[in-house]
């Protein structure tokens, strides 16, 4: 492969910047643009060693730097790699990169270094995908799940099922292809027992996908209610700053205002909506209609009610639109006397929270209710789960083929048909781990990576 180079640190001013060079001529490129102060030869440096010296381009000094050398195969990419650490200015780091490009390297594509690590067998495809999850993690839960994937947990689980399928396929092939040999006949009952175990293992892999997705991507959440019940005040409390305008005038919010907020280990993609009520105002009605659509598409709905006054016709109309399994009834204004009929809400909602958005009290109870709705358990953070839709599809397709094979055995069909189905399941698991995959899929996986990683 060609020798590639890129800046591996963020495109911003900082204390340090790192220019990474990887490929067959990585050490040679580094030698042409870096000179150690103590006169040692860069080409003679051992792996995992550093040298302090000067980066230069055709005799022009650029910066005092530290060069770190990694020798193949003991590097991130599995190739010879050199990393030049310089002062973290945008201009100086780009100038060193340009020097590397002028002296034999080519610009690395997005995800090029991790892609090479995968192609050189340093990591499997599920581990490669976990790298961006680690980089984009916004909390402990996301980081734990990403680290679990990076350690190869998903690969080992899929590999276990793949090896079991391969053993079964080998037995079926031997029994089918050599009928005259003294090979034990494949017993359908034993085969069925093995396939049911594989089926359960695959199901365990994919069942926590939604919880994992919510931890990584967040959950779409709509704050709804009639005008002036405190929706925008609650939105501001959860956001941590004044994002929505708050007044005593009904109908202040006329459009959807969105913000991403952290609620413990959960990310909420939060939407503050216009008050849902009957109105003759044309502009206000547009906002109400948008609020209704946001309510329908949200994964979680926080329905806010004014606890200081009885339920109104608009409140009852809103209640009729809500599903109890994904809705939280928030009784606001508990700093005043409660005049609302709580029994009505208890009949419709599983989760009821009492708060005073004005006094910022009771807000933490919303976090508990959200966790209960989405089914987040502490153990989910260390559970082996799949990271994305690609992995989920591979496992679901493999599971579907195994299910069909189980049904075929139970219906007494020929083992030839079972063999075809199990072979398809095996191919899907090999695609999951990257052991058998097309260039198009590899390109798609690494397209979301940043340059320099």
Secondary structure, DSSP 8 states (H G I E B T S, - for coil): ---EEEE-S-SS--SEEEEEEESTTHHHHHHHHEEETT---GGG--TTEEEEEEEEETTEEEEEEEEEEE-TTSSSSSS-EEEEEEE--HHHHHHHHHHHHHTT-EE--BTHHHHHHHHTTSS-HHHHHHHHHHHH--SHHHHHHHHHHHTTHHHHHHHHHHHHHHHHHHHHHHHHH-TTS------HHHHHHHHHHHHHHHHHHHHTHHHHHHHHH-EEEEEE-STTSSHHHHHHHHHTS--S---SSTT---S-EEEEEEETTEEEEEEE---------HHHHHHHHHHHHHHHH-SEEEEEEETTS---HHHHHHHHH--GGGEEEEEE-TTS---S-HHHHHHH-SEEEE-BTTTTBSTHHHHHHHHHHHT--GGGGGS----SHHHHHHHHHHHHHHHHHHHHHHTT--HHHHHHHHHHHHHHHHHHHTSS--HHHHHHHHTTS-BT-
